[in-house]
Amino acid sequence: MQQHLQNPIFKTLSAIADKNNTEAYVIGGFVRDLFLNRPSKDIDVVVVGSGIEY
């Protein structure tokens, strides 16, 4: 599970969300693959509020 979470995009997403005082969550197939310990090729993110402002 840790290998999936080592992707540097997560630090970037977290920093941007913190800077904009908003919430962002990883959803979809990435989360499923994480639990099933399978490789994942994409990351889906949902942003609370306006994704365009994010």
C-alpha distance matrix in Angstrom:
0.0 3.8 5.5 5.6 6.9 9.2 11.5 14.8 15.8 14.0 16.4 19.2 18.7 18.6 21.7 23.6 22.9 24.1 27.0 28.1 27.6 25.6 22.4 19.9 17.0 14.3 15.3 15.8 14.1 11.2 10.3 11.3 9.3 6.0 7.5 9.0 6.4 9.0 10.0 11.4 14.7 15.5 14.7 17.1 18.2 20.8 23.1 25.3 28.9 29.9 27.4 30.3 30.9 27.3
3.8 0.0 3.8 5.4 5.1 6.4 9.6 12.4 14.0 12.3 14.0 17.1 17.2 16.8 19.5 21.8 21.6 22.3 25.1 26.6 26.3 24.8 21.9 19.6 17.2 14.9 16.7 17.8 16.5 13.0 12.5 14.3 12.4 9.0 11.0 12.7 9.9 11.9 11.9 13.0 15.7 16.3 15.3 17.9 18.6 21.4 23.2 25.4 28.8 29.8 27.2 29.9 30.2 26.4
5.5 3.8 0.0 3.8 5.5 5.3 7.8 11.1 12.9 12.2 14.1 16.7 17.2 17.6 20.0 22.1 22.3 23.5 25.9 27.4 27.5 26.0 23.3 20.5 18.2 15.5 17.2 17.8 15.9 12.5 13.0 14.6 11.9 9.4 12.2 12.9 9.6 10.5 9.5 10.9 13.2 14.4 14.1 17.3 18.5 21.7 23.7 26.4 29.6 30.1 27.2 29.6 30.1 26.4
5.6 5.4 3.8 0.0 3.8 5.6 6.5 10.2 10.9 10.1 12.8 15.0 14.8 15.6 18.4 19.9 19.9 21.5 24.0 25.1 25.2 23.3 20.5 17.4 15.0 12.0 13.5 14.1 12.3 8.8 9.6 11.5 9.0 6.8 10.2 11.3 8.6 9.0 7.7 8.0 10.4 11.0 10.5 13.6 14.9 18.1 20.4 23.2 26.3 26.8 23.9 26.4 27.2 23.5
6.9 5.1 5.5 3.8 0.0 3.8 5.5 8.2 9.1 7.3 9.7 12.4 12.2 12.4 15.2 17.1 17.0 18.2 20.8 22.1 22.1 20.5 17.8 15.1 13.1 10.8 13.3 14.8 14.0 10.2 10.4 13.2 11.6 8.8 11.8 13.9 11.6 12.5 11.4 11.0 13.0 12.6 11.0 13.6 14.0 17.0 18.6 21.2 24.4 25.0 22.3 24.9 25.2 21.4
9.2 6.4 5.3 5.6 3.8 0.0 3.8 6.1 8.5 7.8 9.0 11.7 12.8 13.1 15.1 17.3 18.0 18.9 21.0 22.8 23.2 22.1 19.9 17.3 15.9 13.8 16.5 18.0 16.9 13.1 14.0 16.6 14.5 12.0 15.2 16.7 13.9 14.5 12.7 12.6 13.9 14.0 12.9 15.9 16.3 19.4 20.7 23.5 26.4 26.7 23.9 26.0 26.1 22.4
11.5 9.6 7.8 6.5 5.5 3.8 0.0 3.8 5.4 6.2 8.1 9.6 10.7 12.1 13.9 15.4 16.5 18.0 19.7 21.2 22.2 20.8 18.8 15.9 14.8 12.5 15.2 16.5 15.5 11.9 13.6 16.3 14.3 12.6 16.2 17.5 15.0 14.7 12.2 11.2 11.5 11.2 10.2 13.5 14.0 17.4 18.8 21.9 24.6 24.4 21.2 23.1 23.5 19.9
14.8 12.4 11.1 10.2 8.2 6.1 3.8 0.0 3.8 5.3 5.5 6.6 8.9 10.1 11.1 12.8 14.5 15.7 16.9 18.8 20.1 19.3 17.9 15.3 15.2 13.7 16.9 18.7 18.3 14.8 16.4 19.4 17.8 16.0 19.5 21.1 18.8 18.5 15.9 14.6 14.3 13.4 12.1 14.8 14.5 17.7 18.3 21.4 23.6 23.2 20.2 21.6 21.7 18.0
15.8 14.0 12.9 10.9 9.1 8.5 5.4 3.8 0.0 3.8 5.5 5.0 6.0 8.5 9.8 10.5 12.1 14.1 15.2 16.5 17.9 16.7 15.3 12.4 12.4 11.0 14.2 16.1 16.2 13.0 14.8 18.0 16.9 15.5 19.0 20.8 19.0 18.4 15.8 13.6 13.0 11.1 9.3 11.6 11.0 14.2 14.9 18.1 20.3 19.7 16.5 18.0 18.3 14.7
14.0 12.3 12.2 10.1 7.3 7.8 6.2 5.3 3.8 0.0 3.8 5.4 5.1 6.0 8.5 9.9 10.5 12.1 14.1 15.3 16.0 14.7 12.9 10.2 10.0 9.0 12.6 15.2 15.7 12.3 13.1 16.7 16.0 14.0 17.1 19.5 17.9 18.0 16.1 14.2 14.4 12.5 9.8 11.5 10.3 13.1 13.6 16.4 19.0 19.1 16.4 18.5 18.4 14.7
16.4 14.0 14.1 12.8 9.7 9.0 8.1 5.5 5.5 3.8 0.0 3.8 5.5 5.1 6.1 8.6 9.9 10.4 12.1 14.2 15.0 14.6 13.6 11.8 12.5 12.3 16.1 18.9 19.5 16.1 16.7 20.3 19.6 17.3 20.3 22.8 21.0 21.3 19.4 17.7 17.8 16.0 13.4 15.0 13.3 15.6 15.3 17.8 20.0 20.1 17.7 19.4 18.6 14.9
19.2 17.1 16.7 15.0 12.4 11.7 9.6 6.6 5.0 5.4 3.8 0.0 3.8 5.4 5.2 6.2 8.6 9.9 10.5 12.3 14.0 13.6 13.2 11.3 12.7 12.7 16.3 19.0 19.9 16.8 18.0 21.5 21.0 19.3 22.4 24.7 23.1 22.9 20.6 18.4 17.7 15.5 13.0 14.2 12.4 14.6 13.9 16.7 18.4 17.8 15.2 16.4 15.7 12.1
18.7 17.2 17.2 14.8 12.2 12.8 10.7 8.9 6.0 5.1 5.5 3.8 0.0 3.8 5.5 5.3 6.1 8.5 9.9 10.7 11.9 10.7 9.8 7.5 9.1 9.6 13.2 16.2 17.5 14.9 15.6 19.3 19.3 17.8 20.7 23.2 22.1 22.0 20.1 17.5 17.0 14.2 11.1 11.5 9.0 10.9 10.2 13.0 15.0 14.7 12.2 14.0 13.5 9.7
18.6 16.8 17.6 15.6 12.4 13.1 12.1 10.1 8.5 6.0 5.1 5.4 3.8 0.0 3.8 5.5 5.1 6.1 8.5 9.9 10.2 9.6 8.7 7.6 9.3 10.7 14.4 17.8 19.4 16.5 16.5 20.3 20.6 18.4 21.0 23.8 22.8 23.3 21.8 19.5 19.7 17.1 13.8 14.0 11.3 12.4 11.3 13.2 15.4 16.0 14.2 16.2 15.0 11.3
21.7 19.5 20.0 18.4 15.2 15.1 13.9 11.1 9.8 8.5 6.1 5.2 5.5 3.8 0.0 3.8 5.5 5.1 6.0 8.6 9.7 10.3 10.8 10.4 12.8 14.2 17.9 21.2 22.7 19.9 20.1 23.9 24.0 21.9 24.6 27.4 26.1 26.4 24.6 22.4 22.2 19.6 16.6 16.9 14.1 15.1 13.4 15.1 16.6 16.7 15.1 16.4 14.6 11.2
23.6 21.8 22.1 19.9 17.1 17.3 15.4 12.8 10.5 9.9 8.6 6.2 5.3 5.5 3.8 0.0 3.8 5.4 5.0 6.2 8.4 8.5 9.6 9.2 12.2 13.9 17.3 20.5 22.3 19.9 20.4 24.1 24.5 22.9 25.6 28.3 27.3 27.3 25.3 22.6 22.0 19.0 16.0 15.7 12.6 13.2 11.0 12.9 13.8 13.3 11.7 12.6 10.8 7.5
22.9 21.6 22.3 19.9 17.0 18.0 16.5 14.5 12.1 10.5 9.9 8.6 6.1 5.1 5.5 3.8 0.0 3.8 5.5 5.2 5.9 5.1 5.9 6.3 9.7 12.2 15.4 18.9 21.2 19.0 19.0 22.7 23.5 21.9 24.1 27.1 26.6 26.8 25.3 22.6 22.4 19.2 15.8 14.9 11.4 11.1 8.5 9.8 11.2 11.7 10.6 12.5 10.6 7.3
24.1 22.3 23.5 21.5 18.2 18.9 18.0 15.7 14.1 12.1 10.4 9.9 8.5 6.1 5.1 5.4 3.8 0.0 3.8 5.4 4.9 6.4 7.8 9.3 12.4 15.0 18.3 21.9 24.2 21.7 21.3 25.1 25.9 23.8 25.9 29.1 28.4 29.0 27.6 25.3 25.3 22.4 18.9 18.3 14.9 14.6 11.9 12.4 13.7 14.6 14.1 15.7 13.2 10.4
27.0 25.1 25.9 24.0 20.8 21.0 19.7 16.9 15.2 14.1 12.1 10.5 9.9 8.5 6.0 5.0 5.5 3.8 0.0 3.8 5.6 7.9 10.4 11.7 15.1 17.6 20.9 24.3 26.5 24.1 24.2 28.0 28.6 26.7 29.1 32.1 31.2 31.5 29.8 27.3 26.9 23.9 20.7 20.0 16.6 16.4 13.4 14.0 14.3 14.4 14.0 14.7 11.7 9.5
28.1 26.6 27.4 25.1 22.1 22.8 21.2 18.8 16.5 15.3 14.2 12.3 10.7 9.9 8.6 6.2 5.2 5.4 3.8 0.0 3.8 5.5 8.7 10.4 14.1 16.9 19.8 23.2 25.7 23.8 23.9 27.5 28.5 27.0 29.2 32.1 31.7 31.9 30.3 27.4 26.9 23.6 20.3 19.0 15.4 14.4 11.0 11.1 10.8 10.9 11.1 11.8 8.6 6.9
27.6 26.3 27.5 25.2 22.1 23.2 22.2 20.1 17.9 16.0 15.0 14.0 11.9 10.2 9.7 8.4 5.9 4.9 5.6 3.8 0.0 3.8 7.1 9.9 13.4 16.7 19.5 23.1 25.8 24.0 23.4 27.0 28.4 26.6 28.4 31.6 31.4 31.9 30.8 28.1 28.0 24.7 21.2 19.7 16.0 14.5 11.1 10.2 10.6 11.9 12.7 14.2 11.2 9.5
25.6 24.8 26.0 23.3 20.5 22.1 20.8 19.3 16.7 14.7 14.6 13.6 10.7 9.6 10.3 8.5 5.1 6.4 7.9 5.5 3.8 0.0 3.8 6.7 10.2 13.7 16.1 19.6 22.6 21.0 20.4 23.9 25.5 24.0 25.7 28.8 28.9 29.3 28.3 25.5 25.4 22.0 18.4 16.5 12.7 10.9 7.5 6.5 7.6 9.3 10.0 12.2 10.0 8.0
22.4 21.9 23.3 20.5 17.8 19.9 18.8 17.9 15.3 12.9 13.6 13.2 9.8 8.7 10.8 9.6 5.9 7.8 10.4 8.7 7.1 3.8 0.0 3.8 6.7 10.4 12.7 16.3 19.3 17.8 16.9 20.3 22.1 20.5 22.0 25.2 25.5 26.0 25.3 22.6 22.9 19.6 15.9 13.9 10.2 8.4 5.9 5.4 8.2 10.5 10.4 13.5 12.2 9.6
19.9 19.6 20.5 17.4 15.1 17.3 15.9 15.3 12.4 10.2 11.8 11.3 7.5 7.6 10.4 9.2 6.3 9.3 11.7 10.4 9.9 6.7 3.8 0.0 3.8 7.0 9.5 13.1 15.9 14.3 13.8 17.3 18.8 17.5 19.4 22.3 22.5 22.7 21.8 18.9 19.2 15.8 12.1 10.2 6.6 5.6 4.4 6.3 9.4 10.7 9.3 12.6 12.3 9.1
17.0 17.2 18.2 15.0 13.1 15.9 14.8 15.2 12.4 10.0 12.5 12.7 9.1 9.3 12.8 12.2 9.7 12.4 15.1 14.1 13.4 10.2 6.7 3.8 0.0 3.8 6.2 9.9 12.7 11.2 10.2 13.6 15.4 14.1 15.8 18.7 19.2 19.5 19.0 16.2 17.0 13.9 10.2 8.4 5.5 5.3 6.5 8.4 11.9 13.4 11.8 15.3 15.6 12.5
14.3 14.9 15.5 12.0 10.8 13.8 12.5 13.7 11.0 9.0 12.3 12.7 9.6 10.7 14.2 13.9 12.2 15.0 17.6 16.9 16.7 13.7 10.4 7.0 3.8 0.0 3.8 7.2 9.3 7.4 7.0 10.6 11.9 10.9 13.0 15.6 15.9 15.9 15.2 12.5 13.4 10.5 6.8 5.7 4.5 6.5 9.0 11.6 14.9 15.8 13.5 16.8 17.7 14.4
15.3 16.7 17.2 13.5 13.3 16.5 15.2 16.9 14.2 12.6 16.1 16.3 13.2 14.4 17.9 17.3 15.4 18.3 20.9 19.8 19.5 16.1 12.7 9.5 6.2 3.8 0.0 3.8 6.8 6.5 5.8 8.4 10.6 10.6 12.0 14.3 15.4 15.1 15.0 12.1 13.3 10.5 7.5 5.4 5.8 6.9 10.3 12.5 15.7 16.7 14.5 17.9 19.4 16.6
15.8 17.8 17.8 14.1 14.8 18.0 16.5 18.7 16.1 15.2 18.9 19.0 16.2 17.8 21.2 20.5 18.9 21.9 24.3 23.2 23.1 19.6 16.3 13.1 9.9 7.2 3.8 0.0 3.8 5.6 5.7 6.6 8.9 10.2 11.4 12.7 14.3 13.5 13.5 10.6 11.8 9.5 7.8 6.0 8.2 9.6 13.3 15.5 18.4 19.1 16.7 19.9 21.9 19.3
14.1 16.5 15.9 12.3 14.0 16.9 15.5 18.3 16.2 15.7 19.5 19.9 17.5 19.4 22.7 22.3 21.2 24.2 26.5 25.7 25.8 22.6 19.3 15.9 12.7 9.3 6.8 3.8 0.0 3.8 5.4 4.9 5.9 8.4 9.9 10.3 11.6 10.1 10.2 7.5 9.0 7.8 7.5 7.5 10.6 12.7 16.4 19.0 21.8 22.2 19.5 22.4 24.5 21.8
11.2 13.0 12.5 8.8 10.2 13.1 11.9 14.8 13.0 12.3 16.1 16.8 14.9 16.5 19.9 19.9 19.0 21.7 24.1 23.8 24.0 21.0 17.8 14.3 11.2 7.4 6.5 5.6 3.8 0.0 3.8 5.5 5.1 6.0 8.8 9.8 10.1 9.0 8.5 5.8 7.9 6.6 5.6 7.0 9.6 12.4 15.7 18.5 21.5 22.0 19.1 22.0 23.7 20.6
10.3 12.5 13.0 9.6 10.4 14.0 13.6 16.4 14.8 13.1 16.7 18.0 15.6 16.5 20.1 20.4 19.0 21.3 24.2 23.9 23.4 20.4 16.9 13.8 10.2 7.0 5.8 5.7 5.4 3.8 0.0 3.8 5.4 5.0 6.4 8.7 9.7 10.0 10.7 9.0 11.6 10.4 8.5 8.9 10.5 12.5 15.7 17.8 21.2 22.3 19.9 23.2 24.5 21.3
11.3 14.3 14.6 11.5 13.2 16.6 16.3 19.4 18.0 16.7 20.3 21.5 19.3 20.3 23.9 24.1 22.7 25.1 28.0 27.5 27.0 23.9 20.3 17.3 13.6 10.6 8.4 6.6 4.9 5.5 3.8 0.0 3.8 5.4 5.3 6.3 8.5 8.5 10.2 9.1 12.0 11.6 10.9 11.2 13.4 15.2 18.7 20.7 24.0 25.0 22.7 25.9 27.5 24.6
9.3 12.4 11.9 9.0 11.6 14.5 14.3 17.8 16.9 16.0 19.6 21.0 19.3 20.6 24.0 24.5 23.5 25.9 28.6 28.5 28.4 25.5 22.1 18.8 15.4 11.9 10.6 8.9 5.9 5.1 5.4 3.8 0.0 3.8 5.4 4.9 5.7 4.8 6.4 6.1 9.6 10.3 10.4 12.0 14.6 17.1 20.5 22.9 26.2 26.8 24.2 27.1 28.7 25.6
6.0 9.0 9.4 6.8 8.8 12.0 12.6 16.0 15.5 14.0 17.3 19.3 17.8 18.4 21.9 22.9 21.9 23.8 26.7 27.0 26.6 24.0 20.5 17.5 14.1 10.9 10.6 10.2 8.4 6.0 5.0 5.4 3.8 0.0 3.8 5.5 5.0 6.3 7.7 7.9 11.4 11.7 10.9 12.7 14.5 17.0 19.9 22.2 25.7 26.6 24.1 27.1 28.3 24.9
7.5 11.0 12.2 10.2 11.8 15.2 16.2 19.5 19.0 17.1 20.3 22.4 20.7 21.0 24.6 25.6 24.1 25.9 29.1 29.2 28.4 25.7 22.0 19.4 15.8 13.0 12.0 11.4 9.9 8.8 6.4 5.3 5.4 3.8 0.0 3.8 5.4 7.8 10.5 11.0 14.7 15.0 14.1 15.2 16.8 18.7 21.7 23.5 27.1 28.5 26.3 29.5 30.7 27.4
9.0 12.7 12.9 11.3 13.9 16.7 17.5 21.1 20.8 19.5 22.8 24.7 23.2 23.8 27.4 28.3 27.1 29.1 32.1 32.1 31.6 28.8 25.2 22.3 18.7 15.6 14.3 12.7 10.3 9.8 8.7 6.3 4.9 5.5 3.8 0.0 3.8 5.5 9.0 10.3 14.0 15.1 15.2 16.7 18.9 21.1 24.3 26.4 29.8 30.9 28.5 31.6 33.0 29.8
6.4 9.9 9.6 8.6 11.6 13.9 15.0 18.8 19.0 17.9 21.0 23.1 22.1 22.8 26.1 27.3 26.6 28.4 31.2 31.7 31.4 28.9 25.5 22.5 19.2 15.9 15.4 14.3 11.6 10.1 9.7 8.5 5.7 5.0 5.4 3.8 0.0 3.8 6.8 9.2 12.9 14.5 14.8 17.0 19.2 21.9 24.9 27.3 30.7 31.5 28.9 31.8 33.1 29.7
9.0 11.9 10.5 9.0 12.5 14.5 14.7 18.5 18.4 18.0 21.3 22.9 22.0 23.3 26.4 27.3 26.8 29.0 31.5 31.9 31.9 29.3 26.0 22.7 19.5 15.9 15.1 13.5 10.1 9.0 10.0 8.5 4.8 6.3 7.8 5.5 3.8 0.0 3.8 6.4 9.9 12.1 13.3 15.7 18.5 21.4 24.6 27.3 30.5 30.9 28.0 30.7 32.3 29.1
10.0 11.9 9.5 7.7 11.4 12.7 12.2 15.9 15.8 16.1 19.4 20.6 20.1 21.8 24.6 25.3 25.3 27.6 29.8 30.3 30.8 28.3 25.3 21.8 19.0 15.2 15.0 13.5 10.2 8.5 10.7 10.2 6.4 7.7 10.5 9.0 6.8 3.8 0.0 3.8 6.8 9.5 11.3 14.3 17.2 20.5 23.6 26.6 29.6 29.6 26.4 28.8 30.5 27.2
11.4 13.0 10.9 8.0 11.0 12.6 11.2 14.6 13.6 14.2 17.7 18.4 17.5 19.5 22.4 22.6 22.6 25.3 27.3 27.4 28.1 25.5 22.6 18.9 16.2 12.5 12.1 10.6 7.5 5.8 9.0 9.1 6.1 7.9 11.0 10.3 9.2 6.4 3.8 0.0 3.8 5.8 7.7 10.7 13.8 17.2 20.3 23.5 26.3 26.1 22.9 25.1 27.0 23.9
14.7 15.7 13.2 10.4 13.0 13.9 11.5 14.3 13.0 14.4 17.8 17.7 17.0 19.7 22.2 22.0 22.4 25.3 26.9 26.9 28.0 25.4 22.9 19.2 17.0 13.4 13.3 11.8 9.0 7.9 11.6 12.0 9.6 11.4 14.7 14.0 12.9 9.9 6.8 3.8 0.0 3.8 7.1 10.2 13.5 17.1 20.0 23.5 25.8 25.1 21.6 23.5 25.6 22.7
15.5 16.3 14.4 11.0 12.6 14.0 11.2 13.4 11.1 12.5 16.0 15.5 14.2 17.1 19.6 19.0 19.2 22.4 23.9 23.6 24.7 22.0 19.6 15.8 13.9 10.5 10.5 9.5 7.8 6.6 10.4 11.6 10.3 11.7 15.0 15.1 14.5 12.1 9.5 5.8 3.8 0.0 3.8 6.7 9.9 13.4 16.4 19.9 22.1 21.4 17.9 19.8 22.0 19.1
14.7 15.3 14.1 10.5 11.0 12.9 10.2 12.1 9.3 9.8 13.4 13.0 11.1 13.8 16.6 16.0 15.8 18.9 20.7 20.3 21.2 18.4 15.9 12.1 10.2 6.8 7.5 7.8 7.5 5.6 8.5 10.9 10.4 10.9 14.1 15.2 14.8 13.3 11.3 7.7 7.1 3.8 0.0 3.8 6.5 10.1 13.0 16.4 18.9 18.5 15.2 17.5 19.3 16.3
17.1 17.9 17.3 13.6 13.6 15.9 13.5 14.8 11.6 11.5 15.0 14.2 11.5 14.0 16.9 15.7 14.9 18.3 20.0 19.0 19.7 16.5 13.9 10.2 8.4 5.7 5.4 6.0 7.5 7.0 8.9 11.2 12.0 12.7 15.2 16.7 17.0 15.7 14.3 10.7 10.2 6.7 3.8 0.0 3.8 6.9 10.1 13.4 15.8 15.5 12.5 15.2 17.2 14.5
18.2 18.6 18.5 14.9 14.0 16.3 14.0 14.5 11.0 10.3 13.3 12.4 9.0 11.3 14.1 12.6 11.4 14.9 16.6 15.4 16.0 12.7 10.2 6.6 5.5 4.5 5.8 8.2 10.6 9.6 10.5 13.4 14.6 14.5 16.8 18.9 19.2 18.5 17.2 13.8 13.5 9.9 6.5 3.8 0.0 3.8 6.5 10.0 12.4 12.5 9.6 12.7 14.2 11.3
20.8 21.4 21.7 18.1 17.0 19.4 17.4 17.7 14.2 13.1 15.6 14.6 10.9 12.4 15.1 13.2 11.1 14.6 16.4 14.4 14.5 10.9 8.4 5.6 5.3 6.5 6.9 9.6 12.7 12.4 12.5 15.2 17.1 17.0 18.7 21.1 21.9 21.4 20.5 17.2 17.1 13.4 10.1 6.9 3.8 0.0 3.8 6.6 9.2 9.8 7.8 11.5 12.7 10.4
23.1 23.2 23.7 20.4 18.6 20.7 18.8 18.3 14.9 13.6 15.3 13.9 10.2 11.3 13.4 11.0 8.5 11.9 13.4 11.0 11.1 7.5 5.9 4.4 6.5 9.0 10.3 13.3 16.4 15.7 15.7 18.7 20.5 19.9 21.7 24.3 24.9 24.6 23.6 20.3 20.0 16.4 13.0 10.1 6.5 3.8 0.0 3.8 6.1 6.9 5.6 9.3 9.7 7.5
25.3 25.4 26.4 23.2 21.2 23.5 21.9 21.4 18.1 16.4 17.8 16.7 13.0 13.2 15.1 12.9 9.8 12.4 14.0 11.1 10.2 6.5 5.4 6.3 8.4 11.6 12.5 15.5 19.0 18.5 17.8 20.7 22.9 22.2 23.5 26.4 27.3 27.3 26.6 23.5 23.5 19.9 16.4 13.4 10.0 6.6 3.8 0.0 3.8 6.7 7.5 10.9 10.5 9.2
28.9 28.8 29.6 26.3 24.4 26.4 24.6 23.6 20.3 19.0 20.0 18.4 15.0 15.4 16.6 13.8 11.2 13.7 14.3 10.8 10.6 7.6 8.2 9.4 11.9 14.9 15.7 18.4 21.8 21.5 21.2 24.0 26.2 25.7 27.1 29.8 30.7 30.5 29.6 26.3 25.8 22.1 18.9 15.8 12.4 9.2 6.1 3.8 0.0 3.8 6.4 8.9 8.3 8.4
29.9 29.8 30.1 26.8 25.0 26.7 24.4 23.2 19.7 19.1 20.1 17.8 14.7 16.0 16.7 13.3 11.7 14.6 14.4 10.9 11.9 9.3 10.5 10.7 13.4 15.8 16.7 19.1 22.2 22.0 22.3 25.0 26.8 26.6 28.5 30.9 31.5 30.9 29.6 26.1 25.1 21.4 18.5 15.5 12.5 9.8 6.9 6.7 3.8 0.0 3.8 5.3 5.4 6.4
27.4 27.2 27.2 23.9 22.3 23.9 21.2 20.2 16.5 16.4 17.7 15.2 12.2 14.2 15.1 11.7 10.6 14.1 14.0 11.1 12.7 10.0 10.4 9.3 11.8 13.5 14.5 16.7 19.5 19.1 19.9 22.7 24.2 24.1 26.3 28.5 28.9 28.0 26.4 22.9 21.6 17.9 15.2 12.5 9.6 7.8 5.6 7.5 6.4 3.8 0.0 3.8 5.4 4.9
30.3 29.9 29.6 26.4 24.9 26.0 23.1 21.6 18.0 18.5 19.4 16.4 14.0 16.2 16.4 12.6 12.5 15.7 14.7 11.8 14.2 12.2 13.5 12.6 15.3 16.8 17.9 19.9 22.4 22.0 23.2 25.9 27.1 27.1 29.5 31.6 31.8 30.7 28.8 25.1 23.5 19.8 17.5 15.2 12.7 11.5 9.3 10.9 8.9 5.3 3.8 0.0 3.8 5.4
30.9 30.2 30.1 27.2 25.2 26.1 23.5 21.7 18.3 18.4 18.6 15.7 13.5 15.0 14.6 10.8 10.6 13.2 11.7 8.6 11.2 10.0 12.2 12.3 15.6 17.7 19.4 21.9 24.5 23.7 24.5 27.5 28.7 28.3 30.7 33.0 33.1 32.3 30.5 27.0 25.6 22.0 19.3 17.2 14.2 12.7 9.7 10.5 8.3 5.4 5.4 3.8 0.0 3.8
27.3 26.4 26.4 23.5 21.4 22.4 19.9 18.0 14.7 14.7 14.9 12.1 9.7 11.3 11.2 7.5 7.3 10.4 9.5 6.9 9.5 8.0 9.6 9.1 12.5 14.4 16.6 19.3 21.8 20.6 21.3 24.6 25.6 24.9 27.4 29.8 29.7 29.1 27.2 23.9 22.7 19.1 16.3 14.5 11.3 10.4 7.5 9.2 8.4 6.4 4.9 5.4 3.8 0.0
